[in-house]
């Protein structure tokens, strides 16, 4: 199903002269566009490669001083029934059951409006916002014709299948999980998420309901809330606020609330050794203001108020005691903080890196945020303490085929003259697409902790980046990991829903164990995988079906592991 809507509403049916004129103008420009999509528009002249599709055209319109005359919205269904390859029984069934996203939902995300001067940066930011919505699998904003010094714009999106009745099964590291859920990230075409689900995995049984609204009351505010009943406790969370929805937004504000009770498990060799009920409560208010914006670089500063409360129940042990008894102390913090951000908007578009068949937007510039604060007894803290954090990301292109993405983070608190819960990590991923249909990937990360809180112990195993080994195989406070893979994307499709791909990979990792203190042997595994790119679904990551072999065999890790699920997120 394909729906075409103008800036004034659906196709005009006598709704007033202005609406009729807008509809006629859009129709006339669309008709001329059939012969020449940019008839009457300035011709872009640039020898520099485009960072994103349409960059040169929009930059030429901006330089010539054009304004937006009208904005049309085109919403395609999940399948293109006009294409014989997609005109199938399952295509008709999916489109009949699917409710197309309402045009106003798309408009609520746009940063361009009728009557405004053309701004190429805002066009691309709008495209990125649309592509970031899970219920859209494609988004493009293009000029469809010019008249005088005005341009008619078409926003073309393709819906993803957003309704999920899920009976899911995953088997990783010799352990299985089973779940059933209902979820719709575009509930009745409104762009809102409603999810009700049941999940059973190796840690707990959970029943959960979630509601999310990316444009509360049609504005820029966002809401996300969750309630879950767990076999070992509960989760209640609320996030409400207005983000920096574009680079030049003047301010942002958020409220974060979390109240949860669940078991904290300590594993060794995939077996629970200690278990304790862990209750966490957190309330945070964050406000930031734009200080400066020049070209593609800006700065922001802000203030926060944060309270946190951690309490533990009775500790339970599971012999034999292969881990030292964890140190558990109730903690309460409350304080204020100041933050500063330096950021660049140098996004570029790519395909077939982390995903298959989707446009992926990555920043090839810097984004760095620093925060420092003080927990004081006047705000309810048990003990006074300074706290700090630093987060930085960076991207860089290498020619036409290489992309490097990196990040670094540091956080901790200064308490009683010591650095406590000091956590640091450095992550990088390099993609190379020198060979057609291939993406070569090198990924590495280093994680460090000093006197970590119990919740922040680290693991190495199946779901923790080493699929050739059982889950939660080794525990520790510092680790490193690396992966090298060749991801192959084919032109073959399964039911026009999954794009087929393959991968061969090898992983290596090592962790510093606490009992006794020392580095483990270096774990190494290798695997071959079928990669299924979920090109129609709003839940479209890449599904792996793979066998992985432990090349370094330890007690409890001697057999190959069958792995299925969305297990790779880079």
C-alpha positions in Angstrom: 0.0 0.0 0.0 1.3 3.4 -0.9 0.0 6.6 0.6 0.8 10.1 -0.7 0.1 13.1 1.5 0.9 16.8 0.9 1.9 19.3 3.6 -1.8 20.3 3.9 -3.1 16.8 4.4 -4.2 13.9 2.1 -4.9 14.4 -1.6 -7.3 17.4 -1.8 -11.1 16.8 -2.0 -12.3 20.4 -2.0 -10.6 21.3 1.3 -10.0 25.0 0.4 -8.1 27.0 -2.2 -4.7 26.8 -0.4 -5.0 23.0 -0.1 -6.0 22.6 -3.7 -3.2 24.9 -4.9 -0.6 22.9 -2.9 -2.0 19.6 -4.3 -1.9 20.9 -7.9 1.6 22.3 -7.5 2.8 19.0 -6.1 1.1 17.1 -8.9 2.5 19.4 -11.6 6.1 19.1 -10.2 5.8 15.4 -9.8 4.6 15.1 -13.4 7.5 17.1 -14.7 9.8 15.1 -12.5 8.9 12.0 -14.4 11.0 13.4 -17.2 13.5 15.3 -15.2 13.4 15.1 -11.4 15.2 18.4 -11.0 13.6 20.4 -13.8 14.1 24.1 -13.1 16.4 23.5 -10.1 20.0 24.8 -9.9 22.5 22.3 -11.2 25.0 21.1 -8.5 28.7 21.5 -9.4 31.1 19.6 -7.1 34.0 17.2 -7.6 34.0 16.2 -3.9 32.3 12.8 -3.2 28.9 13.0 -1.4 28.9 12.1 2.3 25.2 11.3 1.9 22.9 10.8 -1.0 21.6 14.1 -2.4 24.1 16.3 -0.5 25.2 18.2 -3.6 21.6 18.9 -4.8 20.5 20.2 -1.5 23.7 22.3 -1.1 23.1 23.9 -4.5 19.5 24.7 -3.5 20.7 26.3 -0.3 23.4 28.3 -2.0 20.8 29.6 -4.5 18.5 30.8 -1.7 15.6 28.5 -2.4 12.7 28.1 0.1 10.4 25.1 0.7 7.1 25.5 -1.2 5.4 22.3 -0.1 6.3 19.0 1.5 4.7 15.7 0.4 4.9 12.5 2.4 5.0 9.1 0.6 4.5 6.1 2.8 5.2 2.7 1.2 3.9 -0.5 2.8 6.0 -3.4 3.9 6.0 -5.0 0.4 5.8 -3.4 -3.0 2.9 -5.3 -4.5 3.6 -3.6 -7.9 6.8 -5.6 -8.1 6.1 -9.2 -9.4 8.8 -10.6 -7.1 7.0 -9.1 -4.0 3.5 -9.7 -5.3 3.1 -12.9 -3.2 0.6 -14.3 -0.8 2.7 -13.4 2.2 3.3 -9.9 0.8 -0.5 -9.4 0.4 -1.1 -10.8 3.9 1.6 -8.6 5.5 0.3 -5.4 3.8 -3.3 -6.3 4.7 -2.5 -6.8 8.3 -0.1 -3.8 8.5 -1.4 -0.3 9.2 0.8 2.3 7.4 2.5 4.9 9.5 0.4 8.1 9.6 1.9 11.0 7.6 1.7 13.2 10.7 4.1 10.8 12.5 6.6 11.5 9.8 6.0 15.2 9.9 6.6 15.3 13.7 10.2 14.1 13.1 11.1 16.6 10.3 13.3 19.6 11.0 12.2 21.4 7.8 8.9 23.2 7.3 7.0 24.9 4.4 8.2 28.5 3.9 11.6 28.0 5.4 14.8 28.6 3.5 16.4 25.3 2.3 19.0 24.1 4.8 21.0 21.0 3.5 22.1 20.1 7.0 18.6 20.1 8.4 17.5 17.9 5.5 20.1 15.3 6.3 19.4 15.5 10.1 15.8 14.9 9.2 16.7 11.8 7.2 18.8 10.5 10.0 16.0 11.0 12.5 13.6 9.1 10.3 16.1 6.3 9.7 16.6 6.1 13.5 12.9 5.2 13.9 12.6 1.4 14.2 9.4 1.2 12.2 11.0 2.7 9.1 13.4 0.7 7.0 14.1 3.4 4.4 13.9 7.2 4.4 14.8 9.8 1.7 14.1 13.5 1.3 14.5 14.8 -2.2 13.4 17.8 -4.3 10.8 16.9 -7.0 10.6 20.2 -8.8 11.4 23.9 -8.7 9.3 27.0 -9.5 10.8 30.4 -9.3 12.9 30.4 -6.1 10.9 27.7 -4.4 11.2 23.9 -4.3 8.7 21.1 -3.7 10.0 18.4 -1.4 9.0 14.8 -1.2 9.6 12.7 1.9 9.7 9.1 0.9 9.7 6.4 3.6 9.1 2.6 3.6 7.4 1.0 6.5 8.9 -2.0 8.3 6.8 -4.8 9.7 6.3 -3.5 13.2 4.0 -6.1 14.8 5.7 -8.9 16.5 4.0 -12.0 18.0 7.2 -13.5 19.2 7.9 -17.1 20.1 11.7 -16.9 20.4 14.4 -19.3 21.1 18.1 -18.8 21.5 20.8 -21.2 22.3 24.3 -19.8 23.1 27.1 -21.3 25.2 25.1 -24.5 25.9 22.3 -22.6 27.5 18.8 -21.8 26.1 16.3 -19.0 26.5 12.6 -19.1 25.5 10.1 -16.3 25.3 6.7 -15.2 24.0 5.7 -11.6 23.5 3.5 -9.1 21.7 5.2 -5.9 20.5 4.4 -3.2 18.1 6.8 -0.3 17.6 4.3 1.5 15.3 1.1 0.8 17.2 -1.8 1.4 14.9 0.5 3.5 12.7 1.0 6.1 15.4 4.8 5.6 15.8 4.4 4.6 19.4 5.7 1.4 21.0 3.5 -1.0 23.0 5.0 -4.2 24.2 3.7 -7.0 26.4 5.9 -10.0 26.8 7.1 -13.1 28.7 10.7 -14.2 28.7 12.5 -17.1 30.2 16.3 -17.2 30.1 19.2 -18.6 32.2 18.8 -15.9 34.8 15.1 -15.3 35.4 11.5 -15.4 34.2 10.0 -12.0 33.4 6.6 -10.5 32.3 7.0 -7.0 31.0 4.9 -4.1 29.6 6.6 -1.2 27.8 5.3 2.0 26.3 7.4 4.5 24.3 6.5 7.7 22.5 9.2 9.5 20.4 7.0 12.6 19.9 4.8 13.1 23.0 1.6 15.0 22.0 3.1 15.6 18.6 6.0 17.7 20.0 9.7 17.2 20.7 9.3 15.6 24.1 9.9 11.9 24.4 8.5 9.3 26.9 9.6 5.7 27.7 8.2 3.7 30.6 8.5 0.0 31.6 7.0 -2.2 34.3 8.1 -5.8 34.7 7.3 -8.5 37.1 10.3 -10.9 37.5 10.6 -14.2 39.2 13.2 -12.5 41.4 11.8 -9.0 41.7 10.5 -6.2 39.5 11.5 -3.3 37.3 9.9 0.1 37.1 11.4 2.8 34.9 10.5 6.2 33.4 12.3 8.5 31.0 10.8 11.8 30.1 12.4 14.7 28.4 13.3 16.8 25.4 16.6 15.8 23.7 18.8 17.9 21.4 16.6 16.9 18.4 19.0 18.9 16.1 22.4 20.3 16.4 21.2 23.8 16.9 18.5 23.0 19.5 18.9 25.5 22.4 18.5 23.2 25.4 17.6 19.7 26.5 16.0 18.3 29.7 15.5 14.8 31.0 14.1 13.0 34.0 15.3 9.4 34.6 13.7 7.1 37.2 14.5 3.5 38.0 13.3 1.2 40.8 14.3 -2.4 40.4 14.8 -5.5 42.4 16.4 -8.6 40.9 19.0 -11.2 41.8 22.6 -10.4 41.3 24.4 -13.6 40.3 28.1 -14.2 40.4 29.2 -16.9 37.9 32.3 -19.0 37.4 32.7 -21.6 34.7 29.1 -20.8 33.7 27.8 -21.9 37.2 26.2 -19.6 39.7 28.4 -19.5 42.8 26.8 -16.6 44.8 23.4 -15.0 44.5 22.0 -12.0 46.4 18.8 -9.9 45.9 19.9 -6.5 44.6 17.6 -3.5 44.9 18.5 -0.3 42.9 16.8 3.1 43.0 17.9 6.0 40.9 16.5 9.5 40.2 18.2 11.9 37.9 17.5 15.3 36.4 19.7 16.5 33.5 19.6 19.9 31.8 22.0 21.1 29.1 22.2 24.3 27.0 23.9 25.0 23.7 26.8 27.4 24.1 28.1 27.7 20.6 27.6 26.3 17.1 29.9 27.1 14.2 29.9 25.2 10.9 29.7 21.6 12.0 31.1 22.0 15.6 29.4 22.9 18.8 29.7 23.1 22.6 27.1 22.5 25.3 27.1 22.8 29.1 24.7 21.6 31.8 23.9 20.6 35.3 22.5 17.4 36.9 21.0 16.2 40.2 21.4 12.5 40.9 20.4 10.2 43.7 21.2 6.5 43.9 20.4 3.8 46.4 21.8 0.2 46.5 20.7 -2.3 49.1 21.3 -6.1 49.3 19.4 -9.0 50.7 20.8 -12.3 52.2 23.7 -13.8 50.3 23.2 -17.4 49.1 26.1 -19.7 48.2 26.2 -22.6 45.8 29.1 -25.0 46.7 31.8 -25.6 45.8 33.1 -22.1 46.6 35.2 -21.4 43.5 34.9 -17.6 44.0 35.8 -15.5 47.1 32.8 -14.2 49.0 31.8 -10.9 47.4 31.9 -7.7 49.5 28.4 -6.3 49.7 27.8 -2.9 51.3 24.6 -0.9 51.1 25.3 2.5 49.4 23.4 5.7 49.1 24.6 8.7 47.0 23.1 12.1 46.3 24.7 15.0 44.7 25.0 17.6 41.9 27.2 17.7 38.8 28.3 19.9 36.0 28.9 18.7 32.5 30.5 19.9 29.2 30.2 18.6 25.7 32.2 19.2 22.6 30.6 17.7 19.5 30.9 17.6 15.7 28.2 16.7 13.1 30.2 15.0 10.4 27.8 12.2 9.6 28.1 10.0 6.6 26.0 7.2 5.2 27.1 3.6 4.6 25.6 0.2 3.9 26.3 -3.4 4.9 28.6 -2.6 7.8 26.9 -3.8 11.0 23.6 -4.4 9.2 22.5 -5.8 5.9 20.4 -3.9 3.4 19.9 -0.8 5.6 21.4 2.7 5.4 23.7 3.2 8.4 24.7 6.7 9.6 27.9 7.2 11.5 29.6 10.3 12.7 33.1 10.7 11.3 33.9 13.5 13.8 34.3 13.9 17.6 31.7 13.8 20.4 33.1 14.2 23.9 31.3 14.7 27.2 32.9 15.3 30.6 31.0 15.4 33.9 32.2 16.1 37.5 30.1 16.2 40.6 30.0 15.9 44.4 27.9 13.6 46.6 27.2 15.3 49.8 25.5 14.3 53.1 23.1 17.3 52.7 21.7 15.5 49.6 21.3 12.2 51.5 24.7 10.5 50.8 26.0 8.0 53.3 29.5 9.4 52.7 30.8 12.4 50.8 32.5 11.6 47.5 33.6 13.3 44.3 32.4 11.5 41.1 33.5 11.9 37.5 32.9 10.6 34.0 34.3 11.1 30.5 32.9 9.7 27.3 34.3 10.2 23.8 33.6 8.8 20.3 35.4 9.3 17.1 35.0 8.3 13.5 37.3 8.6 10.4 37.0 7.5 6.8 39.9 6.0 5.0 39.5 6.5 1.2 36.3 5.2 -0.3 36.4 1.8 1.4 37.5 2.1 5.0 35.8 3.4 8.2 37.2 3.5 11.7 34.9 4.0 14.7 36.3 4.3 18.2 35.1 5.2 21.7 36.6 5.6 25.1 34.9 6.0 28.5 36.1 6.6 32.1 34.0 6.9 35.3 34.5 6.5 39.0 34.3 8.2 42.4 36.8 9.5 44.9 35.8 8.2 48.3 37.8 8.1 51.5 41.0 9.0 49.6 40.6 6.1 47.2 39.4 5.7 43.6 36.3 3.4 43.9 34.3 1.8 41.1 36.7 3.2 38.6 35.6 1.8 35.2 37.3 2.4 31.8 37.0 1.0 28.4 38.4 1.6 24.9 36.6 0.1 21.8 37.4 0.3 18.2 36.0 -1.2 15.0 37.5 -0.9 11.5 35.5 -1.8 8.4 37.0 -2.4 5.0 35.0 -2.9 1.8 37.7 -3.0 -0.7 36.2 -6.2 -2.2 32.8 -6.4 -3.7 30.2 -8.1 -1.4 32.7 -8.4 1.4 33.2 -6.4 4.6 36.4 -7.1 6.5 36.0 -6.3 10.2 38.6 -5.8 12.9 37.1 -5.2 16.4 38.8 -4.8 19.7 38.1 -3.6 23.2 39.8 -3.3 26.6 37.9 -3.0 29.8 39.4 -2.0 33.1 38.0 -1.6 36.6 39.5 -0.7 40.0 37.6 -1.6 43.2 34.4 -2.1 41.2 31.0 -2.2 42.8 29.5 -5.7 42.8 27.2 -5.0 39.8 30.2 -4.1 37.6 32.2 -7.3 37.6 33.0 -8.5 34.1 32.6 -11.8 32.3 34.1 -13.6 29.3 32.1 -16.2 27.5 29.4 -16.9 24.9 27.1 -13.9 25.1 30.1 -11.8 26.3 31.9 -11.9 23.0 33.3 -15.4 22.8 30.6 -17.6 21.2 32.8 -20.7 21.2 32.6 -20.9 25.0 29.7 -21.2 27.5 28.0 -18.0 28.8 29.5 -16.3 31.9 32.5 -18.7 31.6 35.1 -16.6 33.4 34.7 -13.7 35.9 37.1 -10.9 36.5 37.8 -7.2 36.8 39.8 -6.5 33.6 39.7 -8.0 30.2 40.5 -7.5 26.5 38.9 -9.0 23.4 39.4 -9.0 19.7 37.5 -10.2 16.7 38.4 -10.5 13.0 35.8 -11.5 10.5 34.9 -11.5 6.8 31.2 -10.7 6.3 29.8 -11.6 2.9 26.5 -10.2 1.6 24.8 -12.0 -1.4 22.1 -10.8 -3.7 19.9 -13.7 -2.7 16.7 -13.3 -0.6 14.6 -15.7 1.4 10.8 -14.9 0.9 11.9 -11.4 0.0 12.2 -10.9 3.7 15.7 -12.0 4.6 18.8 -11.1 2.6 21.4 -13.9 2.8 24.9 -13.5 4.0 27.8 -15.5 5.5 30.7 -14.9 7.8 33.8 -16.5 9.0 35.4 -15.2 12.1 37.8 -15.7 15.0 37.8 -14.3 18.5 40.4 -14.0 21.2 40.1 -12.7 24.8 41.6 -12.8 28.2 40.3 -11.7 31.7 42.0 -11.0 35.0 40.4 -13.4 37.5 40.0 -12.5 41.2 40.4 -16.0 42.8 43.4 -16.2 42.8 44.2 -12.9 41.2 45.8 -13.4 37.8 45.2 -13.4 34.1 43.4 -16.4 32.6 44.7 -18.3 29.6 44.0 -16.5 26.3 40.7 -17.9 24.9 40.5 -18.3 21.2 37.6 -19.5 19.1 36.6 -19.7 15.4 33.3 -20.0 13.7 31.4 -20.0 10.4 27.9 -18.4 10.2 24.9 -17.9 8.1 23.9 -14.2 8.4 20.2 -13.3 7.8 19.6 -9.6 7.2 16.1 -8.9 8.4 15.2 -6.3 5.7 11.5 -6.0 6.3 11.2 -6.0 10.0 11.4 -3.1 12.6 13.4 -5.5 14.6 15.9 -6.0 11.8 19.3 -6.6 13.0 21.3 -9.5 11.7 20.4 -13.0 12.8 23.4 -15.4 13.2 23.1 -19.1 12.8 26.6 -20.4 13.5 28.9 -23.1 14.9 31.9 -21.9 16.9 34.8 -24.0 18.1 37.0 -23.3 21.1 40.5 -23.5 19.9 41.9 -23.2 23.4 40.1 -25.9 25.4 39.6 -25.6 29.2 37.6 -27.6 31.6 33.9 -27.1 30.8 34.7 -25.7 27.3 35.8 -28.5 25.0 32.9 -28.8 22.6 31.7 -26.6 19.7 28.8 -24.3 20.4 25.7 -23.9 18.3 24.8 -20.2 18.3 21.6 -18.6 17.1 20.3 -15.0 17.6 21.3 -11.4 17.4 24.6 -11.8 19.1 26.8 -9.3 17.3 26.1 -5.6 17.7 29.0 -4.0 15.8 
